[in-house]
């Protein structure tokens, strides 16, 4: 069993966020698992379903410093990373850090910015540092990017390149609320006002400690055999044009460990792999032309076809 105090904290965290994002418990747990695994999160959906509100509720509940950047077509890389400005009083250049120097960066509507600005996030997401004026500066710990994007068929959007998509541990969709959840939203207080009344359930130090616990979750040889069978299936050419990379396989296992910890277990079960695979693999894969399915549907069909070892 996972540490009881940690399990209680994680349960409180999930419950608190679910009071803001009503009727979306699986998606809330996916977001928490993503942060426990130390990964970045991409939320893809139509405007107005709570993407930004979810990111804000996560940062407040974890006691993390939060910055939001609205991505637009004229956003420049320096608008994210910061600039050096000459200060006459000091007769020297002084660096003015950009919004990326935070613990949770909400990149809102990331696919409305041009490719050059999208690429400015790559070093920060992968290395947790930025280089400005040939000087490398470390970002705070923990550091997460929560990006939102609108469907690619909407006007004024630029599809994220594969190299950028691969930097996101998970990609989730919130979708419209069911009737009961929507009634609660209509009858209740404004969600953003409710966020102001929230307090942190965990702090940055506790979150970093929880991330250390994720690494201790056991994955048996049989479980690794199963994960390798799924990865091999993605590379067979039957389901997808190109398969998962070794880095993607490591990311899936890390996310499955985090999900097991949320379930109060100290070992990974096949159910964890199956539950987390669509969110961790779907955005990395392109179905074969003859599939007739979307990415997530194709991943689920493949999981059903690949038996347990």
C-alpha positions as CSV (number, residue, x, y, z in Angstrom):
1,X,0.0,0.0,0.0
2,X,1.1,3.5,-0.7
3,X,1.9,5.8,2.3
4,X,-1.5,6.6,4.0
5,X,-0.7,10.3,4.6
6,X,0.2,10.8,0.9
7,X,-2.9,8.8,-0.2
8,X,-5.1,11.0,2.0
9,X,-3.5,14.2,0.6
10,X,-4.0,13.0,-3.0
11,X,-7.6,12.1,-2.3
12,X,-8.2,15.6,-0.9
13,X,-6.5,17.2,-3.8
14,X,-8.7,15.3,-6.3
15,X,-11.9,16.1,-4.4
16,X,-11.1,19.8,-4.1
17,X,-10.4,20.2,-7.8
18,X,-13.6,18.2,-8.6
19,X,-15.7,20.8,-6.8
20,X,-14.5,23.3,-9.5
21,X,-14.5,21.0,-12.5
22,X,-17.8,19.2,-12.0
23,X,-18.5,15.8,-13.4
24,X,-15.0,15.2,-14.8
25,X,-13.4,13.0,-12.1
26,X,-11.4,10.8,-14.6
27,X,-9.9,13.9,-16.3
28,X,-9.0,15.5,-13.0
29,X,-7.2,12.3,-11.9
30,X,-5.4,12.2,-15.2
31,X,-4.1,15.8,-14.6
32,X,-2.9,14.9,-11.1
33,X,-1.2,11.8,-12.4
34,X,0.5,13.8,-15.1
35,X,1.9,16.3,-12.5
36,X,2.9,13.4,-10.1
37,X,4.8,11.9,-13.0
38,X,6.6,15.3,-13.7
39,X,5.1,15.6,-17.1
40,X,3.5,18.4,-19.1
41,X,-0.2,18.4,-20.0
42,X,-2.0,19.3,-23.2
43,X,-5.8,19.9,-23.0
44,X,-7.5,19.9,-26.4
45,X,-11.1,21.0,-26.7
46,X,-13.5,23.6,-27.9
47,X,-13.5,27.0,-26.1
48,X,-15.6,27.3,-22.9
49,X,-15.5,23.8,-21.4
50,X,-13.2,24.7,-18.5
51,X,-9.6,24.1,-19.7
52,X,-8.2,27.3,-18.2
53,X,-10.2,26.9,-15.0
54,X,-8.8,23.4,-14.6
55,X,-5.2,24.6,-14.9
56,X,-5.8,27.4,-12.4
57,X,-7.5,25.1,-9.9
58,X,-4.6,22.7,-10.1
59,X,-2.0,25.4,-9.4
60,X,-3.9,26.9,-6.5
61,X,-4.6,23.5,-4.9
62,X,-0.9,22.6,-5.2
63,X,0.3,25.9,-3.9
64,X,2.3,26.6,-7.0
65,X,3.2,30.0,-8.6
66,X,1.0,30.4,-11.6
67,X,1.4,32.4,-14.9
68,X,-0.8,32.5,-17.9
69,X,0.1,33.5,-21.4
70,X,-2.5,34.0,-24.1
71,X,-0.9,32.7,-27.3
72,X,-1.6,34.9,-30.3
73,X,-0.3,35.1,-33.8
74,X,2.0,38.1,-32.9
75,X,3.5,36.5,-29.7
76,X,7.3,36.5,-29.9
77,X,9.6,34.0,-28.2
78,X,11.1,36.8,-26.0
79,X,7.6,37.4,-24.7
80,X,7.9,34.0,-23.0
81,X,11.5,33.8,-22.0
82,X,12.3,37.4,-21.1
83,X,14.7,40.0,-22.4
84,X,17.8,41.9,-21.4
85,X,17.3,45.6,-21.1
86,X,20.0,48.3,-20.8
87,X,19.6,50.2,-17.5
88,X,21.3,53.6,-17.7
89,X,21.5,53.9,-13.9
90,X,23.6,50.7,-13.7
91,X,25.3,51.1,-17.0
92,X,24.7,47.5,-17.7
93,X,22.1,45.1,-19.2
94,X,19.6,43.6,-16.7
95,X,17.6,40.5,-17.5
96,X,13.8,40.8,-17.1
97,X,12.4,37.3,-16.8
98,X,9.4,36.3,-18.8
99,X,6.3,34.4,-17.6
100,X,8.0,31.1,-18.2
101,X,9.9,31.7,-14.9
102,X,7.1,30.2,-12.8
103,X,6.0,26.8,-11.5
104,X,2.8,26.3,-13.6
105,X,2.8,28.0,-17.0
106,X,-0.6,28.0,-18.7
107,X,0.0,28.3,-22.4
108,X,-3.5,29.2,-23.4
109,X,-4.5,28.4,-27.0
110,X,-1.0,27.4,-27.8
111,X,-1.9,26.5,-31.4
112,X,-2.8,30.2,-32.2
113,X,0.8,31.2,-32.0
114,X,3.3,30.7,-34.9
115,X,5.7,27.7,-35.0
116,X,8.7,29.9,-33.9
117,X,7.0,30.8,-30.7
118,X,5.7,27.3,-30.1
119,X,9.3,26.1,-30.4
120,X,10.5,28.5,-27.8
121,X,8.8,26.3,-25.2
122,X,10.8,23.2,-26.2
123,X,13.9,23.8,-24.1
124,X,11.9,24.9,-21.1
125,X,9.7,21.8,-21.3
126,X,12.5,19.3,-21.8
127,X,15.5,20.8,-19.9
128,X,13.6,23.0,-17.4
129,X,15.9,25.9,-18.4
130,X,16.0,28.7,-21.0
131,X,18.9,30.3,-22.8
132,X,18.7,34.0,-23.4
133,X,21.7,36.0,-24.7
134,X,23.9,32.9,-24.6
135,X,23.3,32.5,-20.8
136,X,21.4,29.5,-19.5
137,X,19.0,30.1,-16.6
138,X,17.3,27.4,-14.6
139,X,13.5,27.4,-14.1
140,X,11.9,26.9,-10.7
141,X,11.1,23.4,-9.4
142,X,8.6,22.0,-9.8
143,X,7.9,23.3,-13.3
144,X,4.9,22.3,-15.4
145,X,3.5,23.5,-18.7
146,X,-0.3,23.1,-19.1
147,X,-1.2,24.0,-22.6
148,X,-4.6,24.3,-24.1
149,X,-5.4,24.2,-27.8
150,X,-8.5,24.5,-29.9
151,X,-9.4,21.9,-32.5
152,X,-7.2,22.3,-35.5
153,X,-10.1,22.8,-37.9
154,X,-10.8,26.2,-36.2
155,X,-9.7,29.4,-38.0
156,X,-6.3,30.9,-37.0
157,X,-4.7,27.7,-35.6
158,X,-1.3,26.2,-36.4
159,X,-0.9,22.5,-35.8
160,X,1.7,21.6,-33.2
161,X,4.7,19.8,-34.7
162,X,5.5,16.2,-33.7
163,X,8.6,17.3,-31.7
164,X,6.4,19.6,-29.6
165,X,3.6,17.1,-29.1
166,X,6.1,14.5,-27.9
167,X,7.1,16.9,-25.0
168,X,3.6,16.5,-23.5
169,X,3.2,13.5,-21.3
170,X,-0.5,13.5,-21.7
171,X,-3.2,14.9,-24.0
172,X,-6.7,14.9,-22.6
173,X,-10.1,16.2,-23.7
174,X,-12.7,17.5,-21.2
175,X,-15.8,17.4,-23.4
176,X,-19.2,18.9,-22.6
177,X,-20.6,18.2,-19.1
178,X,-23.5,15.8,-18.6
179,X,-26.9,17.2,-17.8
180,X,-26.5,17.0,-14.0
181,X,-23.0,18.6,-14.0
182,X,-24.2,21.4,-16.3
183,X,-27.2,22.1,-14.0
184,X,-24.8,22.4,-11.1
185,X,-22.7,24.9,-13.1
186,X,-25.7,26.9,-14.1
187,X,-27.2,27.0,-10.5
188,X,-24.0,27.4,-8.6
189,X,-21.5,30.2,-8.1
190,X,-19.1,31.2,-10.8
191,X,-16.2,28.7,-10.9
192,X,-13.5,31.4,-11.1
193,X,-14.9,33.0,-8.0
194,X,-14.8,29.6,-6.2
195,X,-11.1,29.2,-7.1
196,X,-10.4,32.4,-5.1
197,X,-11.7,30.7,-2.0
198,X,-9.6,27.6,-2.4
199,X,-6.5,26.9,-0.3
200,X,-3.5,24.7,-1.1
201,X,-3.9,21.0,-0.2
202,X,-0.3,20.3,-0.9
203,X,2.8,22.5,-1.2
204,X,5.7,22.4,-3.7
205,X,7.9,20.3,-1.3
206,X,5.1,17.8,-0.7
207,X,4.6,17.5,-4.5
208,X,8.3,16.9,-5.1
209,X,8.2,14.2,-2.4
210,X,5.2,12.6,-4.0
211,X,7.1,12.6,-7.3
212,X,9.9,10.7,-5.6
213,X,7.3,8.1,-4.4
214,X,6.2,7.6,-8.0
215,X,9.6,6.3,-8.9
216,X,9.3,3.7,-6.1
217,X,6.1,2.1,-7.5
218,X,7.0,-1.4,-8.6
219,X,6.7,-2.6,-12.2
220,X,7.0,-6.4,-12.5
221,X,8.7,-8.2,-15.4
222,X,5.3,-9.4,-16.6
223,X,4.0,-5.9,-16.6
224,X,7.0,-4.7,-18.6
225,X,6.4,-7.6,-21.1
226,X,2.9,-6.3,-21.6
227,X,4.0,-2.7,-22.1
228,X,6.6,-3.9,-24.6
229,X,3.9,-5.9,-26.5
230,X,1.8,-2.8,-26.8
231,X,4.7,-0.7,-28.0
232,X,5.6,-3.4,-30.5
233,X,2.0,-3.3,-31.8
234,X,2.3,0.4,-32.5
235,X,5.3,-0.3,-34.6
236,X,3.8,-3.2,-36.6
237,X,2.3,-1.0,-39.3
238,X,-1.1,-2.5,-38.7
239,X,-2.4,0.2,-36.5
240,X,-0.3,3.3,-36.9
241,X,2.0,4.9,-39.5
242,X,4.9,5.1,-37.1
243,X,5.3,3.5,-33.7
244,X,6.1,4.8,-30.3
245,X,9.7,5.8,-29.5
246,X,11.6,4.4,-26.4
247,X,11.1,7.8,-24.8
248,X,7.4,7.5,-25.2
249,X,7.5,4.0,-23.6
250,X,9.3,5.4,-20.6
251,X,6.8,8.2,-20.3
252,X,3.9,5.7,-20.4
253,X,5.4,3.7,-17.6
254,X,6.0,6.8,-15.5
255,X,2.3,7.9,-16.0
256,X,1.1,4.3,-15.1
257,X,3.2,4.4,-11.9
258,X,1.6,7.8,-11.0
259,X,-1.9,6.3,-11.6
260,X,-1.1,3.3,-9.4
261,X,0.0,5.7,-6.6
262,X,-3.3,7.6,-7.0
263,X,-5.1,4.3,-6.6
264,X,-3.2,3.7,-3.3
265,X,-1.0,0.9,-4.7
266,X,2.7,0.4,-4.7
267,X,2.7,-1.7,-7.9
268,X,1.6,-1.1,-11.5
269,X,-1.2,-3.3,-12.8
270,X,-2.1,-3.9,-16.4
271,X,-5.3,-1.8,-15.8
272,X,-3.0,1.2,-15.2
273,X,-1.4,0.8,-18.6
274,X,-4.7,0.3,-20.3
275,X,-6.3,3.3,-18.6
276,X,-3.4,5.7,-19.2
277,X,-2.4,4.6,-22.8
278,X,-4.9,6.7,-24.8
279,X,-3.9,9.9,-23.0
280,X,-0.2,9.2,-23.2
281,X,0.1,7.6,-26.6
282,X,-2.8,9.0,-28.7
283,X,-1.2,12.4,-29.5
284,X,2.1,10.7,-30.5
285,X,0.5,8.4,-33.1
286,X,-1.1,8.8,-36.5
287,X,-3.5,6.0,-37.5
288,X,-2.9,4.2,-40.8
289,X,-4.9,5.6,-43.7
290,X,-7.2,2.6,-43.8
291,X,-8.2,2.8,-40.1
292,X,-11.2,5.0,-40.4
293,X,-10.8,5.9,-36.7
294,X,-9.4,8.7,-34.7
295,X,-6.2,8.4,-32.7
296,X,-7.8,7.6,-29.3
297,X,-10.3,5.1,-30.9
298,X,-7.4,3.4,-32.7
299,X,-5.3,3.1,-29.5
300,X,-8.3,1.5,-27.7
301,X,-8.9,-0.9,-30.5
302,X,-5.2,-1.9,-30.4
303,X,-5.3,-2.5,-26.7
304,X,-8.3,-4.8,-27.1
305,X,-6.4,-6.8,-29.8
306,X,-3.2,-7.2,-27.8
307,X,-3.7,-9.8,-25.1
308,X,-2.1,-9.9,-21.7
309,X,1.2,-11.9,-21.7
